Amino acid sequence: MAEIDRLSAEVVDAALRIHRDLGPGLLESVYETVLAASLERAGWKADRQKPVAITFEGLHFPAAFRADLIVDDRLVVEIKSVEQLTRVHGKQLLTYLRLLNQPVGLLLNFGGETMKSGIRRVVNGYEPAAGRSASPRLRVKNDYGD
C-alpha cells in the first residue's frame, strides 16, 4: 500500500501547483482537465469522468455515476470548486470508494483561498503498513463520521 501513498502524494503536489498557478474560482471541469493532463505527463494513467456500473437488488445499472478521476486504476479523486467542503462531499467519495471497492480517495476542493485547506484523504478500510504512515500533507482528519 505504500504505492498508493506515493501516488496520493503526487496527486496532491500536482493539485497544489495547479491551484497556485490558476487560482480558485474556475469550474470543476477545468481543474479536472488540467490535473488529469498533469498526471498523464508525469506518467500516470488518469481516467476522467469514468462511467461506473452498479448492481442493486439484482438490477444492473451501467454508468450509474461517473467518477471525476481514477488515477492508475486505484486512486479515486473527487474534484470540487466550492467555497468550503461539507460532510456530504466526504460521504459521497466514501460511497464511491465502497462501490468501486477501492481503499483510498482524495477529495480536492479548488474553490477555497488555499488548496491546503481543501484536501481530504478518505479511507475505505485502508491501514498503512505497520510503523509507516502517510506523508504529513496527506494526514487529514476524517471528519465525516465514518
DSSP file (Angstrom, degrees, kcal/mol; ACC not computed):
  #  RESIDUE AA STRUCTURE BP1 BP2  ACC     N-H-->O    O-->H-N    N-H-->O    O-->H-N    TCO  KAPPA ALPHA  PHI   PSI    X-CA   Y-CA   Z-CA
    1    1 A M    >>        0   0    0      0, 0.0     4,-1.4     0, 0.0     3,-0.5   0.000 360.0 360.0 360.0  -8.3    0.0    0.0    0.0
    2    2 A A  H 3>  +     0   0    0      1,-0.2     4,-2.1     2,-0.2     5,-0.2   0.833 360.0  62.2 -60.4 -29.5    3.0    2.3    0.1
    3    3 A E  H 3> S+     0   0    0      1,-0.2     4,-2.6     2,-0.2    -1,-0.2   0.882  99.8  51.6 -64.4 -38.6    2.5    2.8   -3.6
    4    4 A I  H <> S+     0   0    0     -3,-0.5     4,-2.6     1,-0.2    -1,-0.2   0.854 108.6  52.4 -67.3 -33.1   -1.0    4.3   -3.1
    5    5 A D  H  X S+     0   0    0     -4,-1.4     4,-2.2     2,-0.2    -2,-0.2   0.911 110.7  46.9 -66.8 -41.7    0.6    6.7   -0.6
    6    6 A R  H  X S+     0   0    0     -4,-2.1     4,-2.0     2,-0.2    -2,-0.2   0.917 113.5  48.3 -65.2 -43.1    3.2    7.8   -3.1
    7    7 A L  H  X S+     0   0    0     -4,-2.6     4,-2.2     2,-0.2    -2,-0.2   0.924 110.8  50.9 -62.5 -45.3    0.5    8.2   -5.8
    8    8 A S  H  X S+     0   0    0     -4,-2.6     4,-2.5     1,-0.2    -1,-0.2   0.909 108.9  52.0 -58.7 -42.8   -1.7   10.2   -3.4
    9    9 A A  H  X S+     0   0    0     -4,-2.2     4,-2.5     1,-0.2    -1,-0.2   0.887 108.9  50.0 -62.6 -39.4    1.3   12.5   -2.6
   10   10 A E  H  X S+     0   0    0     -4,-2.0     4,-2.2     2,-0.2    -1,-0.2   0.888 110.6  49.5 -67.5 -38.3    1.9   13.1   -6.3
   11   11 A V  H  X S+     0   0    0     -4,-2.2     4,-2.5     2,-0.2    -2,-0.2   0.922 111.9  48.7 -65.1 -43.6   -1.7   14.0   -7.0
   12   12 A V  H  X S+     0   0    0     -4,-2.5     4,-2.6     2,-0.2    -2,-0.2   0.922 110.4  51.1 -62.3 -44.4   -1.7   16.4   -4.0
   13   13 A D  H  X S+     0   0    0     -4,-2.5     4,-2.1     1,-0.2    -1,-0.2   0.919 111.6  47.5 -58.8 -44.1    1.5   18.0   -5.2
   14   14 A A  H  X S+     0   0    0     -4,-2.2     4,-2.5     1,-0.2    -1,-0.2   0.913 111.4  50.7 -64.0 -42.5    0.0   18.5   -8.7
   15   15 A A  H  X S+     0   0    0     -4,-2.5     4,-2.7     1,-0.2     5,-0.2   0.902 108.7  51.8 -62.9 -41.3   -3.2   19.9   -7.2
   16   16 A L  H  X S+     0   0    0     -4,-2.6     4,-2.3     2,-0.2    -1,-0.2   0.917 111.4  47.2 -61.4 -43.8   -1.2   22.4   -5.1
   17   17 A R  H  X S+     0   0    0     -4,-2.1     4,-2.4     2,-0.2     5,-0.2   0.919 112.7  49.2 -63.0 -44.1    0.7   23.6   -8.2
   18   18 A I  H  X>S+     0   0    0     -4,-2.5     4,-3.2     1,-0.2     5,-0.6   0.928 112.7  46.6 -63.6 -45.7   -2.4   23.9  -10.2
   19   19 A H  H  X5S+     0   0    0     -4,-2.7     4,-1.9     1,-0.2    -1,-0.2   0.907 112.6  50.8 -63.8 -41.0   -4.2   25.9   -7.5
   20   20 A R  H  <5S+     0   0    0     -4,-2.3    -1,-0.2    -5,-0.2    -2,-0.2   0.914 119.1  36.6 -61.4 -43.0   -1.2   28.1   -7.0
   21   21 A D  H  <5S+     0   0    0     -4,-2.4    -2,-0.2    -5,-0.2    -1,-0.2   0.878 130.0  28.1 -81.7 -39.2   -0.9   28.9  -10.8
   22   22 A L  H  <5S-     0   0    0     -4,-3.2    -3,-0.2    -5,-0.2    -2,-0.2   0.778  95.4-151.5 -93.7 -29.7   -4.6   29.1  -11.8
   23   23 A G     << -     0   0    0     -4,-1.9     3,-0.4    -5,-0.6    -1,-0.1  -0.113  30.0 -54.9  80.4 174.9   -6.2   30.2   -8.5
   24   24 A P  S    S+     0   0    0      0, 0.0    87,-0.2     0, 0.0    88,-0.1  -0.309  99.4  61.9 -81.9 168.5   -9.7   29.5   -7.3
   25   25 A G        +     0   0    0      1,-0.3     2,-0.1    85,-0.3    86,-0.1   0.339  67.4 117.8 103.8  -6.2  -13.0   30.2   -9.0
   26   26 A L  S    S-     0   0    0     -3,-0.4    -1,-0.3    84,-0.2    84,-0.1  -0.430  73.2 -85.5 -86.4 167.8  -12.9   28.1  -12.2
   27   27 A L    >>  -     0   0    0     -2,-0.1     4,-1.4     1,-0.1     3,-1.0  -0.355  35.3-115.7 -68.1 152.0  -15.3   25.3  -13.0
   28   28 A E  H 3> S+     0   0    0      1,-0.2     4,-2.7     2,-0.2     5,-0.2   0.874 114.9  61.9 -54.4 -38.9  -14.5   21.8  -11.6
   29   29 A S  H 3> S+     0   0    0      1,-0.2     4,-2.2     2,-0.2    -1,-0.2   0.821 100.1  53.6 -61.8 -31.2  -14.1   20.6  -15.2
   30   30 A V  H <> S+     0   0    0     -3,-1.0     4,-2.5     2,-0.2     5,-0.2   0.952 111.4  44.0 -67.6 -48.9  -11.2   23.0  -15.8
   31   31 A Y  H  X S+     0   0    0     -4,-1.4     4,-2.8     1,-0.2     5,-0.2   0.894 113.6  52.3 -62.7 -39.6   -9.3   21.7  -12.7
   32   32 A E  H  X S+     0   0    0     -4,-2.7     4,-2.5     2,-0.2     5,-0.2   0.931 110.9  47.0 -60.8 -47.0  -10.2   18.1  -13.7
   33   33 A T  H  X S+     0   0    0     -4,-2.2     4,-2.1    -5,-0.2    -2,-0.2   0.928 116.1  43.6 -61.6 -47.4   -8.8   18.6  -17.2
   34   34 A V  H  X S+     0   0    0     -4,-2.5     4,-2.4     2,-0.2    -2,-0.2   0.903 114.3  49.4 -68.6 -41.8   -5.6   20.2  -16.0
   35   35 A L  H  X S+     0   0    0     -4,-2.8     4,-2.5    -5,-0.2     5,-0.2   0.926 111.3  49.5 -64.2 -44.3   -5.0   17.8  -13.2
   36   36 A A  H  X S+     0   0    0     -4,-2.5     4,-2.5    -5,-0.2    -2,-0.2   0.927 112.6  47.4 -60.1 -45.0   -5.5   14.8  -15.5
   37   37 A A  H  X S+     0   0    0     -4,-2.1     4,-2.3    -5,-0.2    -1,-0.2   0.895 111.4  51.3 -64.3 -39.4   -3.1   16.2  -18.1
   38   38 A S  H  X S+     0   0    0     -4,-2.4     4,-1.2     2,-0.2    -1,-0.2   0.909 112.2  46.1 -63.6 -42.6   -0.5   17.0  -15.4
   39   39 A L  H  <>S+     0   0    0     -4,-2.5     5,-2.5     2,-0.2    -2,-0.2   0.893 111.9  50.8 -68.5 -39.7   -0.7   13.4  -14.0
   40   40 A E  H ><5S+     0   0    0     -4,-2.5     3,-1.5     1,-0.2    -2,-0.2   0.893 107.3  53.9 -64.3 -39.3   -0.5   11.9  -17.5
   41   41 A R  H 3<5S+     0   0    0     -4,-2.3    -1,-0.2     1,-0.3    -2,-0.2   0.831 105.5  54.5 -63.3 -30.8    2.5   14.0  -18.3
   42   42 A A  T 3<5S-     0   0    0     -4,-1.2    -1,-0.3    -5,-0.2    -2,-0.2   0.453 129.0 -98.6 -82.3  -0.7    4.1   12.6  -15.1
   43   43 A G  T < 5S+     0   0    0     -3,-1.5     2,-0.3     1,-0.3    -3,-0.2   0.529  81.4 127.4 100.1   6.9    3.4    9.0  -16.4
   44   44 A W      < -     0   0    0     -5,-2.5     2,-0.5    -6,-0.1    -1,-0.3  -0.686  61.4-119.0 -95.8 150.6    0.2    8.1  -14.6
   45   45 A K        -     0   0    0     -2,-0.3    27,-3.3     2,-0.0     2,-0.4  -0.761  33.0-173.7 -82.2 129.3   -2.9    6.8  -16.2
   46   46 A A  E     -A   71   0A   0     -2,-0.5     2,-0.6    25,-0.2    25,-0.2  -0.919   8.7-163.9-132.8 107.2   -5.8    9.3  -15.4
   47   47 A D  E     -A   70   0A   0     23,-2.5    23,-1.8    -2,-0.4     3,-0.5  -0.812  12.5-153.6 -92.6 119.1   -9.3    8.3  -16.5
   48   48 A R  E    S-A   69   0A   0     -2,-0.6    21,-0.2     1,-0.2    20,-0.2  -0.725  70.5  -4.5 -94.1 141.1  -11.7   11.3  -16.5
   49   49 A Q  E    S-     0   0A   0     19,-2.3    -1,-0.2    -2,-0.3    19,-0.2   0.879  83.5-169.9  47.7  47.7  -15.4   11.0  -16.0
   50   50 A K  E     -A   67   0A   0     17,-1.5    17,-2.5    -3,-0.5    -1,-0.2  -0.555  20.3-124.3 -73.3 122.0  -15.2    7.3  -15.9
   51   51 A P  E     -A   66   0A   0      0, 0.0     2,-0.5     0, 0.0    15,-0.2  -0.437  25.8-158.9 -67.0 138.0  -18.6    5.6  -16.0
   52   52 A V  E     -A   65   0A   0     13,-2.9    12,-1.6    -2,-0.1    13,-1.4  -0.979   3.1-149.4-124.6 125.9  -19.2    3.2  -13.1
   53   53 A A  E     -     0   0A   0     -2,-0.5     2,-0.3    10,-0.3     7,-0.0  -0.656  15.1-169.5 -89.5 147.1  -21.8    0.5  -13.2
   54   54 A I  E     -A   61   0A   0      7,-1.9     7,-3.4    -2,-0.3     2,-0.4  -0.952  15.0-144.5-132.8 157.2  -23.5   -0.7  -10.0
   55   55 A T  E     +A   60   0A   0     -2,-0.3     2,-0.4     5,-0.2     5,-0.2  -0.987  20.2 177.1-120.3 130.6  -25.8   -3.6   -9.1
   56   56 A F  E >   -A   59   0A   0      3,-2.7     3,-2.2    -2,-0.4    -2,-0.0  -0.984  68.3 -16.9-138.3 123.7  -28.6   -3.1   -6.6
   57   57 A E  T 3  S-     0   0    0     -2,-0.4     3,-0.1     1,-0.3    -1,-0.1   0.873 129.0 -50.5  49.6  44.0  -31.1   -5.7   -5.6
   58   58 A G  T 3  S+     0   0    0      1,-0.3     2,-0.4     0, 0.0    -1,-0.3   0.408 114.5 117.5  79.9  -2.8  -30.2   -7.8   -8.6
   59   59 A L  E <   -A   56   0A   0     -3,-2.2    -3,-2.7     2,-0.0     2,-0.5  -0.817  55.6-143.7 -99.8 138.5  -30.6   -4.9  -11.1
   60   60 A H  E     -A   55   0A   0     -2,-0.4    -5,-0.2    -5,-0.2    -7,-0.0  -0.870  11.7-169.4-104.9 131.2  -27.6   -3.8  -13.1
   61   61 A F  E >   -A   54   0A   0     -7,-3.4    -7,-1.9    -2,-0.5     3,-0.9  -0.882  11.0-153.1-121.1  98.0  -27.2   -0.1  -13.8
   62   62 A P  E 3  S+     0   0A   0      0, 0.0    -9,-0.2     0, 0.0   -10,-0.1  -0.461  81.9   5.9 -68.9 141.4  -24.5    0.6  -16.4
   63   63 A A  E 3  S+     0   0A   0     -2,-0.1   -10,-0.3     1,-0.1     3,-0.1   0.901  76.8 162.2  53.3  46.3  -22.9    4.1  -16.0
   64   64 A A  E <  S-     0   0A   0    -12,-1.6     2,-0.3    -3,-0.9   -11,-0.2   0.842  70.0  -7.0 -65.2 -33.5  -24.9    4.8  -12.8
   65   65 A F  E    S-A   52   0A   0    -13,-1.4   -13,-2.9   -15,-0.1     2,-0.5  -0.955  70.0-121.9-151.3 170.5  -22.4    7.5  -12.0
   66   66 A R  E     -A   51   0A   0     -2,-0.3     2,-0.4   -15,-0.2   -17,-0.1  -0.975  17.7-138.4-121.6 129.1  -19.2    9.0  -13.3
   67   67 A A  E     -A   50   0A   0    -17,-2.5   -17,-1.5    -2,-0.5   -18,-0.2  -0.698  14.5-136.9 -83.0 134.0  -16.0    9.2  -11.2
   68   68 A D  E    S-     0   0A   0     -2,-0.4   -19,-2.3     1,-0.2     2,-0.4   0.967  82.2  -7.0 -54.6 -58.2  -14.2   12.6  -11.7
   69   69 A L  E     -AB  48  77A   0      8,-1.6     8,-3.0   -21,-0.2     2,-0.5  -0.999  53.5-169.9-141.1 137.7  -10.8   10.9  -11.9
   70   70 A I  E     -AB  47  76A   0    -23,-1.8   -23,-2.5    -2,-0.4     2,-0.5  -0.972  21.2-155.5-124.1 116.2   -9.5    7.5  -11.3
   71   71 A V  E >> S-AB  46  75A   0      4,-2.9     3,-2.1    -2,-0.5     4,-2.0  -0.793  70.3 -13.9 -99.9 127.3   -5.7    7.5  -11.3
   72   72 A D  T 34 S-     0   0    0    -27,-3.3    -1,-0.2    -2,-0.5   -26,-0.1   0.796 115.6 -74.2  55.5  32.5   -3.7    4.4  -12.1
   73   73 A D  T 34 S+     0   0    0     -3,-0.4    -1,-0.3   -28,-0.2     3,-0.1   0.644 130.7  60.9  59.6  18.7   -6.9    2.3  -11.8
   74   74 A R  T <4 S+     0   0    0     -3,-2.1     2,-0.6     1,-0.2    30,-0.5   0.537  79.1  73.2-149.6 -12.1   -6.8    2.6   -8.0
   75   75 A L  E  <  -Bc  71 104A   0     -4,-2.0    -4,-2.9    28,-0.1     2,-0.5  -0.940  61.7-153.6-115.8 115.8   -7.0    6.2   -6.6
   76   76 A V  E     -Bc  70 105A   0     28,-1.4    30,-2.6    -2,-0.6     2,-0.5  -0.743  11.0-167.5 -88.5 127.0  -10.4    7.8   -6.8
   77   77 A V  E     -Bc  69 106A   0     -8,-3.0    -8,-1.6    -2,-0.5     2,-0.5  -0.967   5.5-166.2-120.5 119.4  -10.2   11.6   -7.0
   78   78 A E  E     - c   0 107A   0     28,-2.8    30,-2.7    -2,-0.5     2,-0.4  -0.917  13.0-154.1-104.8 125.4  -13.3   13.7   -6.5
   79   79 A I  E     + c   0 108A   0     -2,-0.5     2,-0.3    28,-0.2    30,-0.2  -0.845  15.2 176.6-107.4 133.8  -12.9   17.4   -7.5
   80   80 A K  E     - c   0 109A   0     28,-3.0    30,-3.0    -2,-0.4    31,-0.3  -0.914  21.8-165.5-127.9 156.9  -14.9   20.3   -6.1
   81   81 A S        +     0   0    0     -2,-0.3     2,-0.3    28,-0.2   -53,-0.1  -0.572  47.0 126.7-139.4  72.2  -14.8   24.0   -6.7
   82   82 A V  S    S-     0   0    0      1,-0.1    29,-0.3    -2,-0.1     3,-0.1  -0.811  71.2-109.3-125.9 163.9  -16.8   25.3   -3.8
   83   83 A E  S    S+     0   0    0     -2,-0.3     2,-0.3     1,-0.2    30,-0.2   0.908 100.6   0.8 -61.3 -41.5  -16.2   27.9   -1.1
   84   84 A Q  S    S-     0   0    0     28,-0.1    -1,-0.2    -3,-0.0     2,-0.1  -0.993  74.5-116.4-150.7 139.6  -16.0   25.2    1.6
   85   85 A L        -     0   0    0     -2,-0.3     2,-0.3    -3,-0.1    24,-0.0  -0.432  31.3-159.1 -70.8 149.5  -16.2   21.4    1.7
   86   86 A T    >>  -     0   0    0     -2,-0.1     4,-1.1     1,-0.0     3,-0.9  -0.768  33.9 -98.6-122.5 171.8  -19.1   19.9    3.7
   87   87 A R  H 3> S+     0   0    0     -2,-0.3     4,-2.2     1,-0.2     3,-0.2   0.853 119.0  62.3 -58.2 -36.0  -19.6   16.4    5.3
   88   88 A V  H 3> S+     0   0    0      1,-0.2     4,-2.3     2,-0.2    -1,-0.2   0.829  96.8  58.4 -64.5 -30.5  -21.7   15.3    2.3
   89   89 A H  H <> S+     0   0    0     -3,-0.9     4,-1.9     2,-0.2    -1,-0.2   0.927 109.1  44.6 -63.3 -43.9  -18.7   15.7    0.0
   90   90 A G  H  X S+     0   0    0     -4,-1.1     4,-2.4     1,-0.2    -2,-0.2   0.887 112.4  51.4 -66.7 -39.5  -16.7   13.3    2.0
   91   91 A K  H  X S+     0   0    0     -4,-2.2     4,-2.3     2,-0.2    -2,-0.2   0.874 106.9  55.0 -65.4 -37.0  -19.6   10.9    2.3
   92   92 A Q  H  X S+     0   0    0     -4,-2.3     4,-2.2     2,-0.2    -2,-0.2   0.943 110.4  45.0 -59.9 -48.5  -20.0   11.0   -1.5
   93   93 A L  H  X S+     0   0    0     -4,-1.9     4,-2.7     1,-0.2    -2,-0.2   0.900 110.8  53.4 -65.1 -40.2  -16.4   10.0   -2.0
   94   94 A L  H  X S+     0   0    0     -4,-2.4     4,-2.4     1,-0.2    -1,-0.2   0.902 108.5  50.5 -61.7 -39.9  -16.6    7.2    0.6
   95   95 A T  H  X S+     0   0    0     -4,-2.3     4,-2.7     2,-0.2     5,-0.2   0.923 109.7  50.7 -62.2 -43.8  -19.7    5.8   -1.2
   96   96 A Y  H  X S+     0   0    0     -4,-2.2     4,-2.4     1,-0.2    -2,-0.2   0.925 109.7  50.6 -58.6 -44.7  -17.7    5.9   -4.5
   97   97 A L  H  X>S+     0   0    0     -4,-2.7     5,-2.3     1,-0.2     4,-0.7   0.916 111.7  47.6 -60.5 -43.3  -14.8    4.1   -2.8
   98   98 A R  H ><5S+     0   0    0     -4,-2.4     3,-0.6     1,-0.2    -2,-0.2   0.928 113.6  46.5 -64.1 -44.9  -17.2    1.4   -1.4
   99   99 A L  H 3<5S+     0   0    0     -4,-2.7    -1,-0.2     1,-0.2    -2,-0.2   0.833 118.1  42.6 -67.6 -31.9  -18.9    0.9   -4.8
  100  100 A L  H 3<5S-     0   0    0     -4,-2.4    -1,-0.2    -5,-0.2    -2,-0.2   0.480 106.6-128.0 -90.1  -4.3  -15.6    0.7   -6.6
  101  101 A N  T <<5 +     0   0    0     -4,-0.7    -3,-0.2    -3,-0.6    -4,-0.1   0.919  58.9 145.7  54.3  47.5  -14.0   -1.5   -3.9
  102  102 A Q      < -     0   0    0     -5,-2.3    -1,-0.2    -6,-0.1    -2,-0.1  -0.879  47.1-145.1-114.7 147.3  -11.1    0.9   -3.7
  103  103 A P  S    S+     0   0    0      0, 0.0    21,-3.4     0, 0.0    23,-0.5   0.817  74.7  31.0 -83.3 -30.5   -9.2    1.7   -0.4
  104  104 A V  E     +cD  75 123A   0    -30,-0.5   -28,-1.4    19,-0.2     2,-0.3  -0.972  55.3 173.3-138.6 142.1   -8.3    5.4   -0.8
  105  105 A G  E     -cD  76 122A   0     17,-2.5    17,-2.6    -2,-0.4     2,-0.4  -0.971  20.9-136.7-141.3 159.3   -9.6    8.5   -2.4
  106  106 A L  E     -cD  77 121A   0    -30,-2.6   -28,-2.8    -2,-0.3     2,-0.6  -0.967   5.3-157.7-118.1 133.3   -8.8   12.2   -2.4
  107  107 A L  E     -cD  78 120A   0     13,-3.1    13,-2.3    -2,-0.4     2,-0.5  -0.954  18.2-171.5-106.2 115.7  -11.3   15.0   -2.2
  108  108 A L  E     -cD  79 119A   0    -30,-2.7   -28,-3.0    -2,-0.6     2,-0.7  -0.942   9.9-166.4-118.0 118.3   -9.8   18.1   -3.7
  109  109 A N  E     +c   80   0A   0      9,-2.9     3,-0.4    -2,-0.5   -28,-0.2  -0.899  10.4 176.5-106.2 111.7  -11.5   21.5   -3.4
  110  110 A F        +     0   0    0    -30,-3.0   -85,-0.3    -2,-0.7   -84,-0.2   0.431  67.4  79.7 -88.7  -0.7  -10.0   24.1   -5.7
  111  111 A G  S    S+     0   0    0    -31,-0.3    -1,-0.2   -29,-0.3   -30,-0.1   0.640  73.7  88.8 -85.8 -14.6  -12.6   26.7   -4.7
  112  112 A G  S    S-     0   0    0     -3,-0.4   -28,-0.1     2,-0.2   -29,-0.1  -0.249  89.4-106.6 -82.0 170.6  -11.0   27.9   -1.5
  113  113 A E  S    S+     0   0    0    -30,-0.2     2,-0.4     1,-0.1    -1,-0.1   0.881 108.3  29.0 -63.1 -39.1   -8.5   30.6   -0.9
  114  114 A T        -     0   0    0      1,-0.1     4,-0.2   -91,-0.1     3,-0.2  -0.949  69.3-143.7-122.5 146.6   -5.8   27.9   -0.2
  115  115 A M  S >  S+     0   0    0     -2,-0.4     3,-2.0     1,-0.2    -6,-0.3   0.855  96.8  68.1 -72.6 -34.8   -5.6   24.4   -1.6
  116  116 A K  G >  S+     0   0    0      1,-0.3     3,-1.0     2,-0.2    -1,-0.2   0.862  98.8  50.4 -55.4 -38.0   -4.2   23.0    1.6
  117  117 A S  G 3  S+     0   0    0      1,-0.2    -1,-0.3    -3,-0.2    -2,-0.2   0.597 106.6  58.4 -75.9  -9.3   -7.5   23.6    3.4
  118  118 A G  G <  S+     0   0    0     -3,-2.0    -9,-2.9    -4,-0.2     2,-0.5   0.099  81.4 101.5-108.0  22.3   -9.3   21.8    0.6
  119  119 A I  E <   +D  108   0A   0     -3,-1.0     2,-0.4   -11,-0.2   -11,-0.2  -0.932  40.8 171.8-112.3 124.8   -7.6   18.5    0.7
  120  120 A R  E     -D  107   0A   0    -13,-2.3   -13,-3.1    -2,-0.5     2,-0.6  -0.999  20.3-152.7-129.7 132.5   -9.3   15.5    2.3
  121  121 A R  E     -D  106   0A   0     -2,-0.4     2,-0.5   -15,-0.2   -15,-0.2  -0.925  16.0-162.5-102.2 120.1   -8.0   11.9    2.2
  122  122 A V  E     -D  105   0A   0    -17,-2.6   -17,-2.5    -2,-0.6     2,-0.4  -0.897   3.0-158.8-110.5 132.5  -10.9    9.5    2.6
  123  123 A V  E     -D  104   0A   0     -2,-0.5     2,-0.6   -19,-0.2   -19,-0.2  -0.918  14.4-161.2-119.2 135.0  -10.1    5.9    3.5
  124  124 A N  S    S-     0   0    0    -21,-3.4   -20,-0.1    -2,-0.4    -2,-0.0  -0.700  82.6 -46.0-112.1  74.8  -12.3    2.8    3.0
  125  125 A G  S    S+     0   0    0     -2,-0.6     2,-0.4     1,-0.2   -21,-0.1   0.688  93.1 152.7  76.0  18.1  -10.8    0.3    5.4
  126  126 A Y        -     0   0    0    -23,-0.5    -1,-0.2  -125,-0.0    -3,-0.0  -0.682  23.0-173.1 -86.7 131.8   -7.2    1.1    4.5
  127  127 A E        -     0   0    0     -2,-0.4     3,-0.1     3,-0.0     0, 0.0  -0.989  21.7-129.9-122.5 122.0   -4.5    0.5    7.1
  128  128 A P        -     0   0    0      0, 0.0     3,-0.1     0, 0.0     4,-0.1  -0.262  43.4 -78.6 -65.5 159.4   -0.9    1.6    6.3
  129  129 A A    >   -     0   0    0      1,-0.1     3,-2.1     2,-0.1     0, 0.0  -0.212  65.5 -80.7 -56.5 147.6    1.9   -0.9    6.8
  130  130 A A  T 3  S+     0   0    0      1,-0.3    -1,-0.1    -3,-0.1     3,-0.1  -0.217 115.9  12.0 -55.0 134.0    3.0   -1.2   10.4
  131  131 A G  T 3  S+     0   0    0      1,-0.2     2,-0.4    -3,-0.1    -1,-0.3   0.447 111.8  94.0  80.5  -0.4    5.3    1.5   11.6
  132  132 A R    <   -     0   0    0     -3,-2.1     2,-0.3    -4,-0.1    -1,-0.2  -0.924  48.3-178.6-124.6 149.5    4.7    3.6    8.5
  133  133 A S        -     0   0    0     -2,-0.4     6,-0.0    -3,-0.1    -4,-0.0  -0.916  33.7 -84.7-139.7 169.3    2.3    6.4    7.9
  134  134 A A        -     0   0    0     -2,-0.3     5,-0.1     1,-0.2    -1,-0.1  -0.200  60.1 -76.5 -69.7 162.9    1.3    8.7    5.1
  135  135 A S    >>  -     0   0    0   -130,-0.1     3,-2.1     1,-0.1     4,-0.8  -0.243  47.8-110.6 -53.3 146.8    3.1   11.9    4.2
  136  136 A P  G >4 S+     0   0    0      0, 0.0     3,-0.7     0, 0.0    -1,-0.1   0.834 118.6  57.3 -54.9 -34.4    2.2   14.7    6.7
  137  137 A R  G 34 S+     0   0    0      1,-0.2    -2,-0.1     3,-0.0   -18,-0.0   0.649 107.3  49.6 -74.1 -10.7    0.3   16.6    3.9
  138  138 A L  G <4 S+     0   0    0     -3,-2.1     2,-1.5     1,-0.1    -1,-0.2   0.545  82.4  99.5-100.0  -9.8   -1.9   13.5    3.5
  139  139 A R    <<  +     0   0    0     -4,-0.8     2,-0.5    -3,-0.7    -1,-0.1  -0.625  51.9 163.2 -79.8  93.9   -2.7   13.1    7.1
  140  140 A V        -     0   0    0     -2,-1.5     2,-0.1   -19,-0.1   -19,-0.1  -0.948  43.3-112.1-117.4 130.8   -6.1   14.7    7.2
  141  141 A K        -     0   0    0     -2,-0.5     2,-1.4     1,-0.1   -20,-0.1  -0.385  26.4-129.1 -59.8 128.5   -8.6   14.1   10.0
  142  142 A N    >   +     0   0    0      1,-0.1     3,-0.5    -2,-0.1    -1,-0.1  -0.687  36.8 169.9 -81.2  94.5  -11.5   12.1    8.7
  143  143 A D  T 3   +     0   0    0     -2,-1.4    -1,-0.1     1,-0.2    -2,-0.1   0.009  50.5  94.2 -97.6  28.5  -14.2   14.4   10.0
  144  144 A Y  T 3  S-     0   0    0    -54,-0.1    -1,-0.2   -55,-0.0    -2,-0.1   0.350  95.7-115.9-103.1   5.4  -17.0   12.7    8.1
  145  145 A G    <         0   0    0     -3,-0.5    -2,-0.1     1,-0.1    -3,-0.0   0.613 360.0 360.0  76.3  11.3  -18.1   10.4   10.9
  146  146 A D              0   0    0     -4,-0.1    -1,-0.1     0, 0.0    -3,-0.1   0.381 360.0 360.0-118.0 360.0  -17.1    7.2    9.1
